[in-house]
């Protein structure tokens, strides 16, 4: 009973909200595991893609290249798949639209 009451209260708060996207996301259901894993993996990928040692360091650059390969490989295809799967969910569609569709070298 308490759970139903909490859900009803949450629906009321979300339904009447015309606030920024951050609140829309907060009111949305939690992301599916495949989406959550992609978001986490792609965040790590993007982190390493932006990592450039200064001053130049060959050993650190090798490490960055290894981490980039480990975290980025397959994300282009996964992003395309998630965009198809969640095409009817405007919140997820907006989240996924923020990512570059092709980051992997061909």
C-alpha positions as CSV (number, residue, x, y, z in Angstrom):
1,X,0.0,0.0,0.0
2,X,2.8,2.4,0.9
3,X,4.5,1.6,-2.4
4,X,1.3,2.4,-4.4
5,X,0.9,5.7,-2.5
6,X,4.5,6.6,-3.3
7,X,4.1,5.8,-6.9
8,X,0.9,7.9,-7.1
9,X,2.7,10.8,-5.5
10,X,5.6,10.4,-7.9
11,X,3.2,10.4,-10.9
12,X,1.5,13.5,-9.7
13,X,4.8,15.3,-9.3
14,X,6.0,14.2,-12.7
15,X,2.7,14.8,-14.5
16,X,2.4,18.4,-13.5
17,X,6.0,19.3,-14.1
18,X,7.1,21.5,-16.9
19,X,10.6,21.9,-15.6
20,X,13.9,21.3,-17.4
21,X,15.0,18.0,-18.9
22,X,16.8,17.1,-15.7
23,X,13.5,16.8,-13.9
24,X,12.0,14.9,-16.7
25,X,14.8,12.4,-16.4
26,X,14.4,12.2,-12.6
27,X,10.7,11.4,-13.1
28,X,11.4,8.7,-15.7
29,X,11.7,5.1,-14.9
30,X,15.2,3.9,-14.2
31,X,17.1,3.0,-17.3
32,X,17.1,-0.6,-18.6
33,X,20.3,-2.5,-17.8
34,X,21.5,-2.4,-21.4
35,X,21.1,1.4,-21.5
36,X,22.7,1.9,-18.1
37,X,25.7,-0.2,-19.1
38,X,26.1,1.6,-22.4
39,X,26.0,5.0,-20.7
40,X,28.6,4.0,-18.2
41,X,30.8,2.4,-20.8
42,X,30.5,5.2,-23.3
43,X,31.4,7.7,-20.5
44,X,34.6,5.8,-19.9
45,X,35.3,5.7,-23.6
46,X,34.8,9.4,-24.0
47,X,37.0,10.1,-21.0
48,X,39.9,8.1,-22.6
49,X,39.3,9.6,-26.0
50,X,39.8,13.1,-24.5
51,X,42.9,12.1,-22.6
52,X,46.2,13.4,-24.0
53,X,49.3,13.3,-21.8
54,X,51.0,16.7,-21.4
55,X,53.9,16.6,-21.7
56,X,53.9,13.7,-24.3
57,X,54.5,10.4,-22.6
58,X,54.7,7.3,-24.8
59,X,53.9,4.8,-22.0
60,X,50.8,6.8,-20.9
61,X,49.7,7.1,-24.6
62,X,49.9,3.3,-24.9
63,X,47.8,2.9,-21.8
64,X,45.2,5.4,-23.1
65,X,45.1,3.5,-26.5
66,X,44.5,0.2,-24.7
67,X,41.7,1.7,-22.5
68,X,40.1,3.4,-25.5
69,X,40.1,0.1,-27.4
70,X,38.6,-1.7,-24.4
71,X,35.9,0.8,-23.7
72,X,35.0,2.1,-27.2
73,X,35.0,-1.1,-29.3
74,X,31.5,-2.0,-30.3
75,X,29.8,1.2,-29.0
76,X,28.9,2.5,-32.5
77,X,26.8,-0.6,-33.1
78,X,25.4,-0.6,-29.6
79,X,24.4,3.0,-29.9
80,X,22.6,2.3,-33.2
81,X,20.8,-0.7,-31.6
82,X,19.7,1.3,-28.6
83,X,18.5,4.2,-30.8
84,X,16.3,1.7,-32.6
85,X,15.1,-0.1,-29.4
86,X,14.2,3.2,-27.6
87,X,13.0,5.2,-30.6
88,X,9.6,5.7,-29.0
89,X,11.0,7.0,-25.7
90,X,11.7,10.7,-26.1
91,X,13.8,11.0,-22.9
92,X,16.1,8.1,-23.9
93,X,16.2,9.3,-27.6
94,X,17.4,12.7,-26.4
95,X,20.1,11.1,-24.1
96,X,21.4,9.0,-27.0
97,X,21.3,11.8,-29.5
98,X,24.1,13.5,-27.5
99,X,26.6,10.8,-28.5
100,X,28.6,10.9,-31.7
101,X,27.3,8.0,-33.8
102,X,30.7,7.0,-35.3
103,X,33.8,7.1,-33.1
104,X,35.4,3.8,-34.0
105,X,38.0,3.6,-36.7
106,X,36.9,1.6,-39.7
